[in-house]
């Protein structure tokens, strides 16, 4: 059985200025803080002798590989991203970066911001532009009805408010 896994698609190359700042901060933290700490601990573990049975050395090398992998990913991704900071020409419609307030059929309201796939965070109500809901919302005006096929069946939402930061 092979361990090969095809590379995952990177998604839409759009990002908000806040999202870019977060990715750059993560890259800086990994490269200038975490990696030197782990490198120091690996060199201290290596100085203890027999590396084959040294758990700290083995774990440290694994951590270095993970950090280096994430640094490579962030570096390449940041080069290919397009920062969207301008407001759209028609702010009465939903586009990338918008905060959208939706009301479902039961009268429950939810507020989401449409962001790039690298910024996705459901705890903060940030949904990816590549998600089915965001794709259905893009280009819709205020008071529009949006139908989306979900795993539990088709759901209907109404656009109640559109705000741009």
C-alpha positions as protocol buffer text, in pm:
chain_id: "A"
residue {
  index: 1
  type: UNK
  ca { x: 0 y: 0 z: 0 }
}
residue {
  index: 2
  type: UNK
  ca { x: 143 y: 333 z: -105 }
}
residue {
  index: 3
  type: UNK
  ca { x: 173 y: 636 z: 121 }
}
residue {
  index: 4
  type: UNK
  ca { x: 137 y: 871 z: -174 }
}
residue {
  index: 5
  type: UNK
  ca { x: -129 y: 1135 z: -132 }
}
residue {
  index: 6
  type: UNK
  ca { x: -204 y: 1372 z: -414 }
}
residue {
  index: 7
  type: UNK
  ca { x: -143 y: 1737 z: -327 }
}
residue {
  index: 8
  type: UNK
  ca { x: -452 y: 1920 z: -214 }
}
residue {
  index: 9
  type: UNK
  ca { x: -570 y: 2211 z: -421 }
}
residue {
  index: 10
  type: UNK
  ca { x: -462 y: 2549 z: -287 }
}
residue {
  index: 11
  type: UNK
  ca { x: -801 y: 2710 z: -340 }
}
residue {
  index: 12
  type: UNK
  ca { x: -878 y: 3059 z: -458 }
}
residue {
  index: 13
  type: UNK
  ca { x: -569 y: 3283 z: -434 }
}
residue {
  index: 14
  type: UNK
  ca { x: -752 y: 3570 z: -261 }
}
residue {
  index: 15
  type: UNK
  ca { x: -690 y: 3698 z: 91 }
}
residue {
  index: 16
  type: UNK
  ca { x: -791 y: 3994 z: 304 }
}
residue {
  index: 17
  type: UNK
  ca { x: -522 y: 4228 z: 445 }
}
residue {
  index: 18
  type: UNK
  ca { x: -591 y: 4090 z: 795 }
}
residue {
  index: 19
  type: UNK
  ca { x: -546 y: 3733 z: 673 }
}
residue {
  index: 20
  type: UNK
  ca { x: -219 y: 3817 z: 502 }
}
residue {
  index: 21
  type: UNK
  ca { x: -93 y: 3980 z: 822 }
}
residue {
  index: 22
  type: UNK
  ca { x: -182 y: 3665 z: 1018 }
}
residue {
  index: 23
  type: UNK
  ca { x: 1 y: 3438 z: 772 }
}
residue {
  index: 24
  type: UNK
  ca { x: 308 y: 3664 z: 773 }
}
residue {
  index: 25
  type: UNK
  ca { x: 304 y: 3669 z: 1156 }
}
residue {
  index: 26
  type: UNK
  ca { x: 285 y: 3288 z: 1161 }
}
residue {
  index: 27
  type: UNK
  ca { x: 575 y: 3264 z: 917 }
}
residue {
  index: 28
  type: UNK
  ca { x: 782 y: 3505 z: 1127 }
}
residue {
  index: 29
  type: UNK
  ca { x: 700 y: 3316 z: 1447 }
}
residue {
  index: 30
  type: UNK
  ca { x: 797 y: 2981 z: 1293 }
}
residue {
  index: 31
  type: UNK
  ca { x: 1117 y: 3099 z: 1127 }
}
residue {
  index: 32
  type: UNK
  ca { x: 1254 y: 3343 z: 1386 }
}
residue {
  index: 33
  type: UNK
  ca { x: 1123 y: 3201 z: 1715 }
}
residue {
  index: 34
  type: UNK
  ca { x: 1016 y: 2836 z: 1704 }
}
residue {
  index: 35
  type: UNK
  ca { x: 1277 y: 2699 z: 1462 }
}
residue {
  index: 36
  type: UNK
  ca { x: 1578 y: 2840 z: 1655 }
}
residue {
  index: 37
  type: UNK
  ca { x: 1434 y: 2700 z: 1981 }
}
residue {
  index: 38
  type: UNK
  ca { x: 1383 y: 2353 z: 1834 }
}
residue {
  index: 39
  type: UNK
  ca { x: 1724 y: 2361 z: 1665 }
}
residue {
  index: 40
  type: UNK
  ca { x: 1885 y: 2443 z: 2000 }
}
residue {
  index: 41
  type: UNK
  ca { x: 1704 y: 2158 z: 2175 }
}
residue {
  index: 42
  type: UNK
  ca { x: 1801 y: 1914 z: 1896 }
}
residue {
  index: 43
  type: UNK
  ca { x: 2167 y: 2012 z: 1922 }
}
residue {
  index: 44
  type: UNK
  ca { x: 2155 y: 1968 z: 2302 }
}
residue {
  index: 45
  type: UNK
  ca { x: 1992 y: 1626 z: 2261 }
}
residue {
  index: 46
  type: UNK
  ca { x: 2250 y: 1526 z: 1999 }
}
residue {
  index: 47
  type: UNK
  ca { x: 2531 y: 1617 z: 2238 }
}
residue {
  index: 48
  type: UNK
  ca { x: 2404 y: 1356 z: 2486 }
}
residue {
  index: 49
  type: UNK
  ca { x: 2531 y: 1073 z: 2270 }
}
residue {
  index: 50
  type: UNK
  ca { x: 2346 y: 773 z: 2126 }
}
residue {
  index: 51
  type: UNK
  ca { x: 2089 y: 924 z: 1893 }
}
residue {
  index: 52
  type: UNK
  ca { x: 1911 y: 598 z: 1808 }
}
residue {
  index: 53
  type: UNK
  ca { x: 1753 y: 575 z: 2153 }
}
residue {
  index: 54
  type: UNK
  ca { x: 1729 y: 947 z: 2223 }
}
residue {
  index: 55
  type: UNK
  ca { x: 1359 y: 1044 z: 2223 }
}
residue {
  index: 56
  type: UNK
  ca { x: 1428 y: 1418 z: 2253 }
}
residue {
  index: 57
  type: UNK
  ca { x: 1651 y: 1408 z: 1946 }
}
residue {
  index: 58
  type: UNK
  ca { x: 1400 y: 1206 z: 1742 }
}
residue {
  index: 59
  type: UNK
  ca { x: 1107 y: 1428 z: 1847 }
}
residue {
  index: 60
  type: UNK
  ca { x: 1310 y: 1744 z: 1780 }
}
residue {
  index: 61
  type: UNK
  ca { x: 1403 y: 1631 z: 1430 }
}
residue {
  index: 62
  type: UNK
  ca { x: 1037 y: 1553 z: 1361 }
}
residue {
  index: 63
  type: UNK
  ca { x: 936 y: 1900 z: 1484 }
}
residue {
  index: 64
  type: UNK
  ca { x: 1201 y: 2059 z: 1258 }
}
residue {
  index: 65
  type: UNK
  ca { x: 1061 y: 1874 z: 957 }
}
residue {
  index: 66
  type: UNK
  ca { x: 708 y: 1993 z: 1039 }
}
residue {
  index: 67
  type: UNK
  ca { x: 822 y: 2354 z: 1089 }
}
residue {
  index: 68
  type: UNK
  ca { x: 1024 y: 2350 z: 766 }
}
residue {
  index: 69
  type: UNK
  ca { x: 729 y: 2205 z: 576 }
}
residue {
  index: 70
  type: UNK
  ca { x: 495 y: 2476 z: 704 }
}
residue {
  index: 71
  type: UNK
  ca { x: 753 y: 2749 z: 631 }
}
residue {
  index: 72
  type: UNK
  ca { x: 787 y: 2625 z: 272 }
}
residue {
  index: 73
  type: UNK
  ca { x: 409 y: 2617 z: 231 }
}
residue {
  index: 74
  type: UNK
  ca { x: 358 y: 2967 z: 375 }
}
residue {
  index: 75
  type: UNK
  ca { x: 641 y: 3115 z: 167 }
}
residue {
  index: 76
  type: UNK
  ca { x: 503 y: 2976 z: -159 }
}
residue {
  index: 77
  type: UNK
  ca { x: 143 y: 3058 z: -68 }
}
residue {
  index: 78
  type: UNK
  ca { x: 217 y: 3419 z: 27 }
}
residue {
  index: 79
  type: UNK
  ca { x: 392 y: 3468 z: -309 }
}
residue {
  index: 80
  type: UNK
  ca { x: 84 y: 3351 z: -500 }
}
residue {
  index: 81
  type: UNK
  ca { x: -187 y: 3531 z: -299 }
}
residue {
  index: 82
  type: UNK
  ca { x: -366 y: 3845 z: -414 }
}
residue {
  index: 83
  type: UNK
  ca { x: -457 y: 4081 z: -131 }
}
residue {
  index: 84
  type: UNK
  ca { x: -805 y: 4229 z: -179 }
}
residue {
  index: 85
  type: UNK
  ca { x: -828 y: 4553 z: 15 }
}
residue {
  index: 86
  type: UNK
  ca { x: -1044 y: 4769 z: -212 }
}
residue {
  index: 87
  type: UNK
  ca { x: -1419 y: 4789 z: -165 }
}
residue {
  index: 88
  type: UNK
  ca { x: -1626 y: 4664 z: -457 }
}
residue {
  index: 89
  type: UNK
  ca { x: -1774 y: 4912 z: -703 }
}
residue {
  index: 90
  type: UNK
  ca { x: -2125 y: 4798 z: -604 }
}
residue {
  index: 91
  type: UNK
  ca { x: -2136 y: 4768 z: -221 }
}
residue {
  index: 92
  type: UNK
  ca { x: -2505 y: 4670 z: -235 }
}
residue {
  index: 93
  type: UNK
  ca { x: -2408 y: 4320 z: -351 }
}
residue {
  index: 94
  type: UNK
  ca { x: -2215 y: 4043 z: -181 }
}
residue {
  index: 95
  type: UNK
  ca { x: -1850 y: 4010 z: -287 }
}
residue {
  index: 96
  type: UNK
  ca { x: -1521 y: 3891 z: -137 }
}
residue {
  index: 97
  type: UNK
  ca { x: -1453 y: 4042 z: 206 }
}
residue {
  index: 98
  type: UNK
  ca { x: -1816 y: 4123 z: 286 }
}
residue {
  index: 99
  type: UNK
  ca { x: -1984 y: 4065 z: 619 }
}
residue {
  index: 100
  type: UNK
  ca { x: -2321 y: 3912 z: 531 }
}
residue {
  index: 101
  type: UNK
  ca { x: -2612 y: 3874 z: 772 }
}
residue {
  index: 102
  type: UNK
  ca { x: -2840 y: 3587 z: 675 }
}
residue {
  index: 103
  type: UNK
  ca { x: -3178 y: 3484 z: 806 }
}
residue {
  index: 104
  type: UNK
  ca { x: -3300 y: 3128 z: 768 }
}
residue {
  index: 105
  type: UNK
  ca { x: -3656 y: 3003 z: 728 }
}
residue {
  index: 106
  type: UNK
  ca { x: -3698 y: 2983 z: 1108 }
}
residue {
  index: 107
  type: UNK
  ca { x: -3600 y: 3348 z: 1159 }
}
residue {
  index: 108
  type: UNK
  ca { x: -3256 y: 3267 z: 1302 }
}
residue {
  index: 109
  type: UNK
  ca { x: -2988 y: 3518 z: 1200 }
}
residue {
  index: 110
  type: UNK
  ca { x: -2622 y: 3442 z: 1134 }
}
residue {
  index: 111
  type: UNK
  ca { x: -2342 y: 3675 z: 1028 }
}
residue {
  index: 112
  type: UNK
  ca { x: -2051 y: 3553 z: 813 }
}
residue {
  index: 113
  type: UNK
  ca { x: -1755 y: 3713 z: 642 }
}
residue {
  index: 114
  type: UNK
  ca { x: -1646 y: 3580 z: 303 }
}
residue {
  index: 115
  type: UNK
  ca { x: -1268 y: 3534 z: 309 }
}
residue {
  index: 116
  type: UNK
  ca { x: -998 y: 3333 z: 134 }
}
residue {
  index: 117
  type: UNK
  ca { x: -948 y: 2961 z: 205 }
}
residue {
  index: 118
  type: UNK
  ca { x: -637 y: 3034 z: 413 }
}
residue {
  index: 119
  type: UNK
  ca { x: -841 y: 3242 z: 659 }
}
residue {
  index: 120
  type: UNK
  ca { x: -1127 y: 2997 z: 717 }
}
residue {
  index: 121
  type: UNK
  ca { x: -1233 y: 2999 z: 1084 }
}
residue {
  index: 122
  type: UNK
  ca { x: -1589 y: 2901 z: 1170 }
}
residue {
  index: 123
  type: UNK
  ca { x: -1544 y: 3010 z: 1534 }
}
residue {
  index: 124
  type: UNK
  ca { x: -1500 y: 3366 z: 1407 }
}
residue {
  index: 125
  type: UNK
  ca { x: -1773 y: 3321 z: 1142 }
}
residue {
  index: 126
  type: UNK
  ca { x: -1521 y: 3343 z: 857 }
}
residue {
  index: 127
  type: UNK
  ca { x: -1627 y: 3125 z: 563 }
}
residue {
  index: 128
  type: UNK
  ca { x: -1418 y: 3045 z: 257 }
}
residue {
  index: 129
  type: UNK
  ca { x: -1501 y: 3195 z: -82 }
}
residue {
  index: 130
  type: UNK
  ca { x: -1478 y: 2833 z: -207 }
}
residue {
  index: 131
  type: UNK
  ca { x: -1759 y: 2709 z: 22 }
}
residue {
  index: 132
  type: UNK
  ca { x: -2100 y: 2631 z: -129 }
}
residue {
  index: 133
  type: UNK
  ca { x: -2269 y: 2902 z: 81 }
}
residue {
  index: 134
  type: UNK
  ca { x: -2022 y: 3173 z: -20 }
}
residue {
  index: 135
  type: UNK
  ca { x: -2041 y: 3073 z: -387 }
}
residue {
  index: 136
  type: UNK
  ca { x: -2418 y: 3101 z: -372 }
}
residue {
  index: 137
  type: UNK
  ca { x: -2396 y: 3442 z: -200 }
}
residue {
  index: 138
  type: UNK
  ca { x: -2147 y: 3613 z: -434 }
}
residue {
  index: 139
  type: UNK
  ca { x: -2320 y: 3869 z: -651 }
}
residue {
  index: 140
  type: UNK
  ca { x: -2649 y: 3858 z: -460 }
}
residue {
  index: 141
  type: UNK
  ca { x: -2816 y: 4186 z: -359 }
}
residue {
  index: 142
  type: UNK
  ca { x: -2986 y: 4273 z: -32 }
}
residue {
  index: 143
  type: UNK
  ca { x: -3309 y: 4076 z: 36 }
}
residue {
  index: 144
  type: UNK
  ca { x: -3207 y: 3801 z: -209 }
}
residue {
  index: 145
  type: UNK
  ca { x: -3307 y: 3441 z: -147 }
}
residue {
  index: 146
  type: UNK
  ca { x: -3019 y: 3193 z: -148 }
}
residue {
  index: 147
  type: UNK
  ca { x: -3066 y: 2817 z: -173 }
}
residue {
  index: 148
  type: UNK
  ca { x: -2776 y: 2586 z: -87 }
}
residue {
  index: 149
  type: UNK
  ca { x: -2759 y: 2207 z: -92 }
}
residue {
  index: 150
  type: UNK
  ca { x: -2626 y: 2094 z: 247 }
}
residue {
  index: 151
  type: UNK
  ca { x: -2559 y: 1741 z: 378 }
}
residue {
  index: 152
  type: UNK
  ca { x: -2894 y: 1759 z: 561 }
}
residue {
  index: 153
  type: UNK
  ca { x: -3083 y: 1878 z: 254 }
}
residue {
  index: 154
  type: UNK
  ca { x: -3151 y: 2203 z: 76 }
}
residue {
  index: 155
  type: UNK
  ca { x: -3156 y: 2515 z: 297 }
}
residue {
  index: 156
  type: UNK
  ca { x: -3282 y: 2862 z: 217 }
}
residue {
  index: 157
  type: UNK
  ca { x: -3139 y: 3187 z: 353 }
}
residue {
  index: 158
  type: UNK
  ca { x: -3228 y: 3550 z: 294 }
}
residue {
  index: 159
  type: UNK
  ca { x: -2966 y: 3825 z: 273 }
}
residue {
  index: 160
  type: UNK
  ca { x: -3058 y: 4073 z: 549 }
}
residue {
  index: 161
  type: UNK
  ca { x: -2749 y: 4297 z: 559 }
}
residue {
  index: 162
  type: UNK
  ca { x: -2424 y: 4349 z: 369 }
}
residue {
  index: 163
  type: UNK
  ca { x: -2131 y: 4536 z: 526 }
}
residue {
  index: 164
  type: UNK
  ca { x: -1777 y: 4596 z: 407 }
}
residue {
  index: 165
  type: UNK
  ca { x: -1503 y: 4674 z: 659 }
}
